Amino acid sequence: MRSNHPAPSLSRLADLREREVERRQTELAQQLADAERRRRNQERLDSLWRTSTTSGTLSPLASLNCANYKQNVMELAERHRGDLSRQEQAVDRARLALLAAARRQGAIDQVLAQRLQEHGRALRSAEQKRQDEIARQSWLRRTP
């Protein structure tokens, strides 16, 4: 069964590329949201260890407990910083993937537009030939 479309496989490929771009946009949005969540968590952790106090007014045991708490929060913040860095790298990869997908889609869209224009020109040319043939036959019928 033939389609009326001049380039059905190219049209399907264009649709696939468009869906790929949409999927990449969704992935990038998810990566950005995750990175933003991690940034907020990092800020909270940094604030938490900065505001924890090891005041000299505490008993030695409470002071040691506070120091251990602060050390653990600082270590957690440092590990989280590494996670955040990896997340930002994932965002960069998602951006690059989206750009590549958009370029591929743009190239296919250009080729498809060219094919559609060629098809339109061919249809107009065929119609003009048909009209010319009708006019020629009409002229031939009028001449004795």
Residue pairs with C-beta under 8 A, 6 or more apart in sequence:
5 11
6 115
6 116
6 118
6 119
7 112
7 115
7 116
7 119
10 108
10 111
10 112
10 115
11 112
13 108
14 105
14 108
14 109
14 112
17 101
17 104
17 105
17 108
17 109
18 105
20 101
20 104
20 105
21 98
21 101
21 102
21 105
24 94
24 97
24 98
24 101
24 102
25 98
27 94
27 97
27 98
28 91
28 94
28 95
28 97
28 98
31 87
31 90
31 91
31 94
32 91
34 87
34 90
35 84
35 87
35 88
35 90
35 91
38 80
38 83
38 84
38 87
39 84
41 80
42 77
42 80
42 81
42 84
45 73
45 76
45 77
45 80
46 77
48 73
48 77
49 70
49 73
49 74
49 77
52 66
52 69
52 70
52 73
53 66
54 63
54 66
54 67
54 70
55 63
55 66
56 63
58 66
